[in-house]
Amino acid sequence: MLESRINVLSLPFILDGGLTEEEIRRIQGMRARVPFAVVGSNTVITSASGKKIRARSYPWGVVEVDNLEHNDFSALRHLLLTVHMQDLLETTHLKHYEAYRFNKLSGIAQMSHFVTRDGKDPMLLMEAEKREHESKMLKMEKEMEAVFEKKVNK
């Protein structure tokens, strides 16, 4: 798999407590099937015994979708949806969603650090304008106080 650069899901070896020895052996047997050979089909055919089964017909024979002797789909489905669902949810949330969020927020932060035509940083310009505005407000406040004092002391 490494030579072909095929990514293979590594299933954690820690199993939740409360499993019987038989369940653990069954899960280990399913893990031993990696890489899974999966065949899917939505076709229902009637077997020789008259039983309806999901299967795919080929010139050389029939592959039953839910038969572990023909197909690993049942093992893969059981491992993903029953045994390792919580691990997949946590990996998706902690790794993939957080990586996406980090990349998006990094892009926003990088875009906010642009330079204007005159080569000045807009954030520094905003800070300078804020200080200038505050000094004007302080000056106006002092002038208003002086006018008020003048009128009161008359």
PyRosetta script that sets phi, psi and omega in degrees:
from pyrosetta import init, pose_from_sequence

init()
pose = pose_from_sequence("MLESRINVLSLPFILDGGLTEEEIRRIQGMRARVPFAVVGSNTVITSASGKKIRARSYPWGVVEVDNLEHNDFSALRHLLLTVHMQDLLETTHLKHYEAYRFNKLSGIAQMSHFVTRDGKDPMLLMEAEKREHESKMLKMEKEMEAVFEKKVNK")
pose.set_psi(1, -35.1)
pose.set_omega(1, -179.0)
pose.set_phi(2, -67.7)
pose.set_psi(2, -37.6)
pose.set_omega(2, -179.1)
pose.set_phi(3, -64.5)
pose.set_psi(3, -34.5)
pose.set_omega(3, -177.3)
pose.set_phi(4, -88.3)
pose.set_psi(4, -3.6)
pose.set_omega(4, -178.0)
pose.set_phi(5, 57.6)
pose.set_psi(5, 42.6)
pose.set_omega(5, 177.8)
pose.set_phi(6, -96.1)
pose.set_psi(6, 123.8)
pose.set_omega(6, 178.0)
pose.set_phi(7, -76.7)
pose.set_psi(7, 128.7)
pose.set_omega(7, 179.6)
pose.set_phi(8, -118.8)
pose.set_psi(8, 131.3)
pose.set_omega(8, 178.0)
pose.set_phi(9, -65.8)
pose.set_psi(9, 122.9)
pose.set_omega(9, 177.0)
pose.set_phi(10, -92.9)
pose.set_psi(10, 115.0)
pose.set_omega(10, -178.1)
pose.set_phi(11, -82.5)
pose.set_psi(11, 134.8)
pose.set_omega(11, -179.7)
pose.set_phi(12, -64.9)
pose.set_psi(12, 146.4)
pose.set_omega(12, -177.9)
pose.set_phi(13, -88.7)
pose.set_psi(13, -9.5)
pose.set_omega(13, 179.6)
pose.set_phi(14, -81.7)
pose.set_psi(14, 120.1)
pose.set_omega(14, 177.9)
pose.set_phi(15, -105.9)
pose.set_psi(15, 144.4)
pose.set_omega(15, 179.9)
pose.set_phi(16, -59.3)
pose.set_psi(16, 147.2)
pose.set_omega(16, 177.5)
pose.set_phi(17, -64.5)
pose.set_psi(17, 165.2)
pose.set_omega(17, 177.7)
pose.set_phi(18, 91.4)
pose.set_psi(18, 3.7)
pose.set_omega(18, 178.3)
pose.set_phi(19, -90.6)
pose.set_psi(19, 142.9)
pose.set_omega(19, 176.8)
pose.set_phi(20, -79.6)
pose.set_psi(20, 165.2)
pose.set_omega(20, 178.6)
pose.set_phi(21, -60.0)
pose.set_psi(21, -37.2)
pose.set_omega(21, 179.8)
pose.set_phi(22, -65.0)
pose.set_psi(22, -42.8)
pose.set_omega(22, 178.5)
pose.set_phi(23, -64.3)
pose.set_psi(23, -40.9)
pose.set_omega(23, 178.9)
pose.set_phi(24, -63.1)
pose.set_psi(24, -43.5)
pose.set_omega(24, 178.1)
pose.set_phi(25, -63.0)
pose.set_psi(25, -40.0)
pose.set_omega(25, 179.2)
pose.set_phi(26, -63.0)
pose.set_psi(26, -44.9)
pose.set_omega(26, 179.6)
pose.set_phi(27, -65.3)
pose.set_psi(27, -42.0)
pose.set_omega(27, 178.4)
pose.set_phi(28, -64.3)
pose.set_psi(28, -36.1)
pose.set_omega(28, 176.0)
pose.set_phi(29, -64.5)
pose.set_psi(29, -38.1)
pose.set_omega(29, 177.5)
pose.set_phi(30, -68.6)
pose.set_psi(30, -38.2)
pose.set_omega(30, 177.9)
pose.set_phi(31, -65.2)
pose.set_psi(31, -30.4)
pose.set_omega(31, -179.2)
pose.set_phi(32, -69.4)
pose.set_psi(32, -13.1)
pose.set_omega(32, -179.6)
pose.set_phi(33, -78.5)
pose.set_psi(33, -7.6)
pose.set_omega(33, -179.7)
pose.set_phi(34, -63.3)
pose.set_psi(34, 133.4)
pose.set_omega(34, -0.8)
pose.set_phi(35, -76.7)
pose.set_psi(35, 140.0)
pose.set_omega(35, -176.1)
pose.set_phi(36, -75.0)
pose.set_psi(36, 138.6)
pose.set_omega(36, 173.2)
pose.set_phi(37, -103.0)
pose.set_psi(37, 104.5)
pose.set_omega(37, -172.3)
pose.set_phi(38, -113.5)
pose.set_psi(38, 131.3)
pose.set_omega(38, 174.2)
pose.set_phi(39, -124.5)
pose.set_psi(39, 131.7)
pose.set_omega(39, 179.0)
pose.set_phi(40, -115.1)
pose.set_psi(40, 154.6)
pose.set_omega(40, 177.9)
pose.set_phi(41, -164.0)
pose.set_psi(41, 146.8)
pose.set_omega(41, 172.9)
pose.set_phi(42, -112.9)
pose.set_psi(42, 12.2)
pose.set_omega(42, 179.5)
pose.set_phi(43, -89.1)
pose.set_psi(43, 131.2)
pose.set_omega(43, 176.7)
pose.set_phi(44, -105.5)
pose.set_psi(44, 125.3)
pose.set_omega(44, 178.0)
pose.set_phi(45, -121.5)
pose.set_psi(45, 162.8)
pose.set_omega(45, 178.3)
pose.set_phi(46, -99.9)
pose.set_psi(46, 124.7)
pose.set_omega(46, -179.0)
pose.set_phi(47, -75.6)
pose.set_psi(47, 175.2)
pose.set_omega(47, -179.7)
pose.set_phi(48, -62.0)
pose.set_psi(48, -28.3)
pose.set_omega(48, 180.0)
pose.set_phi(49, -84.9)
pose.set_psi(49, -0.5)
pose.set_omega(49, 178.5)
pose.set_phi(50, 91.3)
pose.set_psi(50, 3.0)
pose.set_omega(50, -179.2)
pose.set_phi(51, -85.4)
pose.set_psi(51, 136.8)
pose.set_omega(51, 178.2)
pose.set_phi(52, -85.7)
pose.set_psi(52, 129.0)
pose.set_omega(52, -178.3)
pose.set_phi(53, -137.5)
pose.set_psi(53, 151.5)
pose.set_omega(53, 171.8)
pose.set_phi(54, -81.3)
pose.set_psi(54, 126.1)
pose.set_omega(54, -176.3)
pose.set_phi(55, -156.3)
pose.set_psi(55, 166.3)
pose.set_omega(55, 174.9)
pose.set_phi(56, -122.1)
pose.set_psi(56, 129.0)
pose.set_omega(56, -179.0)
pose.set_phi(57, -93.5)
pose.set_psi(57, 135.5)
pose.set_omega(57, 174.5)
pose.set_phi(58, -125.6)
pose.set_psi(58, 163.2)
pose.set_omega(58, 177.8)
pose.set_phi(59, -59.8)
pose.set_psi(59, -29.2)
pose.set_omega(59, -178.1)
pose.set_phi(60, -90.7)
pose.set_psi(60, -7.6)
pose.set_omega(60, 178.4)
pose.set_phi(61, 156.9)
pose.set_psi(61, -165.5)
pose.set_omega(61, -176.5)
pose.set_phi(62, -119.1)
pose.set_psi(62, 135.7)
pose.set_omega(62, 174.6)
pose.set_phi(63, -107.9)
pose.set_psi(63, 117.6)
pose.set_omega(63, 178.7)
pose.set_phi(64, -84.0)
pose.set_psi(64, 128.0)
pose.set_omega(64, -175.6)
pose.set_phi(65, -65.9)
pose.set_psi(65, -40.5)
pose.set_omega(65, -175.1)
pose.set_phi(66, -97.6)
pose.set_psi(66, 15.7)
pose.set_omega(66, 179.3)
pose.set_phi(67, -103.7)
pose.set_psi(67, 116.6)
pose.set_omega(67, -177.9)
pose.set_phi(68, -64.8)
pose.set_psi(68, -19.5)
pose.set_omega(68, 177.0)
pose.set_phi(69, -76.7)
pose.set_psi(69, -19.5)
pose.set_omega(69, -179.1)
pose.set_phi(70, -104.6)
pose.set_psi(70, -29.7)
pose.set_omega(70, -163.3)
pose.set_phi(71, -153.0)
pose.set_psi(71, 143.5)
pose.set_omega(71, 179.5)
pose.set_phi(72, -93.2)
pose.set_psi(72, 8.7)
pose.set_omega(72, -176.7)
pose.set_phi(73, -59.7)
pose.set_psi(73, -44.4)
pose.set_omega(73, -178.8)
pose.set_phi(74, -62.4)
pose.set_psi(74, -41.2)
pose.set_omega(74, 178.8)
pose.set_phi(75, -65.4)
pose.set_psi(75, -45.4)
pose.set_omega(75, 179.4)
pose.set_phi(76, -62.7)
pose.set_psi(76, -45.2)
pose.set_omega(76, 179.1)
pose.set_phi(77, -60.2)
pose.set_psi(77, -44.8)
pose.set_omega(77, -179.9)
pose.set_phi(78, -63.6)
pose.set_psi(78, -45.2)
pose.set_omega(78, -179.4)
pose.set_phi(79, -63.6)
pose.set_psi(79, -44.6)
pose.set_omega(79, -176.6)
pose.set_phi(80, -73.4)
pose.set_psi(80, -46.8)
pose.set_omega(80, -172.2)
pose.set_phi(81, -88.6)
pose.set_psi(81, -21.9)
pose.set_omega(81, -177.4)
pose.set_phi(82, -108.6)
pose.set_psi(82, -52.7)
pose.set_omega(82, -172.4)
pose.set_phi(83, -82.5)
pose.set_psi(83, -46.2)
pose.set_omega(83, -170.2)
pose.set_phi(84, -113.5)
pose.set_psi(84, 19.9)
pose.set_omega(84, -178.6)
pose.set_phi(85, -61.2)
pose.set_psi(85, -44.9)
pose.set_omega(85, -179.2)
pose.set_phi(86, -63.8)
pose.set_psi(86, -38.7)
pose.set_omega(86, 177.2)
pose.set_phi(87, -62.3)
pose.set_psi(87, -41.7)
pose.set_omega(87, 179.1)
pose.set_phi(88, -65.6)
pose.set_psi(88, -40.7)
pose.set_omega(88, 178.2)
pose.set_phi(89, -63.1)
pose.set_psi(89, -45.2)
pose.set_omega(89, -179.7)
pose.set_phi(90, -65.6)
pose.set_psi(90, -42.3)
pose.set_omega(90, 178.7)
pose.set_phi(91, -62.6)
pose.set_psi(91, -43.9)
pose.set_omega(91, 179.3)
pose.set_phi(92, -61.0)
pose.set_psi(92, -45.9)
pose.set_omega(92, -177.5)
pose.set_phi(93, -69.7)
pose.set_psi(93, -50.9)
pose.set_omega(93, -173.1)
pose.set_phi(94, -74.8)
pose.set_psi(94, -33.0)
pose.set_omega(94, -175.4)
pose.set_phi(95, -98.7)
pose.set_psi(95, -59.1)
pose.set_omega(95, -171.4)
pose.set_phi(96, -74.7)
pose.set_psi(96, -48.8)
pose.set_omega(96, -179.5)
pose.set_phi(97, -65.2)
pose.set_psi(97, -42.0)
pose.set_omega(97, -179.7)
pose.set_phi(98, -66.9)
pose.set_psi(98, -37.7)
pose.set_omega(98, 177.0)
pose.set_phi(99, -64.4)
pose.set_psi(99, -42.5)
pose.set_omega(99, 178.2)
pose.set_phi(100, -62.5)
pose.set_psi(100, -46.9)
pose.set_omega(100, -179.7)
pose.set_phi(101, -61.5)
pose.set_psi(101, -44.2)
pose.set_omega(101, 179.0)
pose.set_phi(102, -61.0)
pose.set_psi(102, -45.0)
pose.set_omega(102, -179.6)
pose.set_phi(103, -63.2)
pose.set_psi(103, -42.7)
pose.set_omega(103, 179.8)
pose.set_phi(104, -65.5)
pose.set_psi(104, -45.2)
pose.set_omega(104, 179.8)
pose.set_phi(105, -67.4)
pose.set_psi(105, -34.4)
pose.set_omega(105, 176.6)
pose.set_phi(106, -64.8)
pose.set_psi(106, -40.5)
pose.set_omega(106, 178.5)
pose.set_phi(107, -63.5)
pose.set_psi(107, -40.0)
pose.set_omega(107, 178.4)
pose.set_phi(108, -65.6)
pose.set_psi(108, -42.8)
pose.set_omega(108, -179.6)
pose.set_phi(109, -64.6)
pose.set_psi(109, -39.7)
pose.set_omega(109, 179.3)
pose.set_phi(110, -67.7)
pose.set_psi(110, -38.1)
pose.set_omega(110, -179.4)
pose.set_phi(111, -69.4)
pose.set_psi(111, -25.7)
pose.set_omega(111, -178.4)
pose.set_phi(112, -78.1)
pose.set_psi(112, -11.6)
pose.set_omega(112, 180.0)
pose.set_phi(113, -101.6)
pose.set_psi(113, 54.5)
pose.set_omega(113, 176.9)
pose.set_phi(114, -94.3)
pose.set_psi(114, 164.8)
pose.set_omega(114, -177.9)
pose.set_phi(115, -113.9)
pose.set_psi(115, 140.7)
pose.set_omega(115, 180.0)
pose.set_phi(116, -76.6)
pose.set_psi(116, 176.4)
pose.set_omega(116, -177.2)
pose.set_phi(117, -59.9)
pose.set_psi(117, -35.0)
pose.set_omega(117, -178.6)
pose.set_phi(118, -84.5)
pose.set_psi(118, 6.1)
pose.set_omega(118, 174.6)
pose.set_phi(119, 85.2)
pose.set_psi(119, 11.2)
pose.set_omega(119, -179.1)
pose.set_phi(120, -99.3)
pose.set_psi(120, 146.6)
pose.set_omega(120, 178.5)
pose.set_phi(121, -75.6)
pose.set_psi(121, 126.7)
pose.set_omega(121, -178.5)
pose.set_phi(122, -61.2)
pose.set_psi(122, -31.2)
pose.set_omega(122, 179.1)
pose.set_phi(123, -66.7)
pose.set_psi(123, -39.5)
pose.set_omega(123, 177.2)
pose.set_phi(124, -67.1)
pose.set_psi(124, -37.8)
pose.set_omega(124, 177.0)
pose.set_phi(125, -62.4)
pose.set_psi(125, -42.0)
pose.set_omega(125, 179.3)
pose.set_phi(126, -63.7)
pose.set_psi(126, -41.3)
pose.set_omega(126, 178.7)
pose.set_phi(127, -63.0)
pose.set_psi(127, -42.2)
pose.set_omega(127, 179.4)
pose.set_phi(128, -64.1)
pose.set_psi(128, -42.7)
pose.set_omega(128, 177.9)
pose.set_phi(129, -62.7)
pose.set_psi(129, -38.6)
pose.set_omega(129, 179.3)
pose.set_phi(130, -64.0)
pose.set_psi(130, -45.8)
pose.set_omega(130, 179.0)
pose.set_phi(131, -62.6)
pose.set_psi(131, -41.4)
pose.set_omega(131, 178.8)
pose.set_phi(132, -62.6)
pose.set_psi(132, -43.7)
pose.set_omega(132, 179.4)
pose.set_phi(133, -63.6)
pose.set_psi(133, -42.8)
pose.set_omega(133, 179.5)
pose.set_phi(134, -62.9)
pose.set_psi(134, -39.6)
pose.set_omega(134, 179.2)
pose.set_phi(135, -67.4)
pose.set_psi(135, -38.1)
pose.set_omega(135, 176.4)
pose.set_phi(136, -62.9)
pose.set_psi(136, -43.2)
pose.set_omega(136, 179.8)
pose.set_phi(137, -63.4)
pose.set_psi(137, -40.5)
pose.set_omega(137, 178.7)
pose.set_phi(138, -63.7)
pose.set_psi(138, -42.7)
pose.set_omega(138, 178.6)
pose.set_phi(139, -62.5)
pose.set_psi(139, -45.3)
pose.set_omega(139, 179.4)
pose.set_phi(140, -63.2)
pose.set_psi(140, -39.3)
pose.set_omega(140, 179.8)
pose.set_phi(141, -63.1)
pose.set_psi(141, -42.6)
pose.set_omega(141, 178.8)
pose.set_phi(142, -64.8)
pose.set_psi(142, -40.9)
pose.set_omega(142, 178.2)
pose.set_phi(143, -62.8)
pose.set_psi(143, -42.0)
pose.set_omega(143, -179.9)
pose.set_phi(144, -66.3)
pose.set_psi(144, -38.9)
pose.set_omega(144, 177.6)
pose.set_phi(145, -64.1)
pose.set_psi(145, -40.3)
pose.set_omega(145, 179.4)
pose.set_phi(146, -63.4)
pose.set_psi(146, -42.9)
pose.set_omega(146, 178.4)
pose.set_phi(147, -63.7)
pose.set_psi(147, -42.9)
pose.set_omega(147, 179.6)
pose.set_phi(148, -61.8)
pose.set_psi(148, -46.9)
pose.set_omega(148, 179.9)
pose.set_phi(149, -60.7)
pose.set_psi(149, -39.8)
pose.set_omega(149, -179.2)
pose.set_phi(150, -63.1)
pose.set_psi(150, -43.3)
pose.set_omega(150, -178.5)
pose.set_phi(151, -71.5)
pose.set_psi(151, -37.3)
pose.set_omega(151, -178.2)
pose.set_phi(152, -70.8)
pose.set_psi(152, -37.7)
pose.set_omega(152, -176.1)
pose.set_phi(153, -81.5)
pose.set_psi(153, -3.4)
pose.set_omega(153, 179.1)
pose.set_phi(154, -66.0)
pose.dump_pdb("model.pdb")
